[in-house]
């Protein structure tokens, strides 16, 4: 077991130990109750406690609130949206499943050969595409889409990418500007 899976399992255990409802379910299961009965008992008690707290918050005496909640005889199994599994327990289960998967991947990686040799061949490109790729103005996706164009068209397109005869550039070193009257007199 590596550090990651160990950490995940510890986190799952600490989640289960930090939630009082889950601890109570564990104790009831140790006392002989089934898992479902223990969960329902804990959920019923938590529901009644919360209902009493809400009633006392609204100004009703604690004894009267307890008797009202008991008289209502609300069963948590009948409530809409009731689940036997708490969010924390579901999260702890996810942590444990991820830890198992990490361990499985480690075993699979252990079975893999230690040396992997990958030889990548550069895909062959027509000469016009290679010329366009060397310019650097096109992305890989652009070049892939240009691959479908006929070769004659690519050749024409590639020939327009070059600067013919360097037209528009100076032939030599630029001469510093001088006074126009001096230029006239000297020439």
PyMOL commands that set and color helices and strands:
alter all, ss='L'
color gray80, all
select helices_A, chain A and resi 3-18+20-30+35-57+62-72+76-78+87-111+127-135+140-146+151-160+164-166+180-186
alter helices_A, ss='H'
color red, helices_A
deselect
rebuild
show_as cartoon
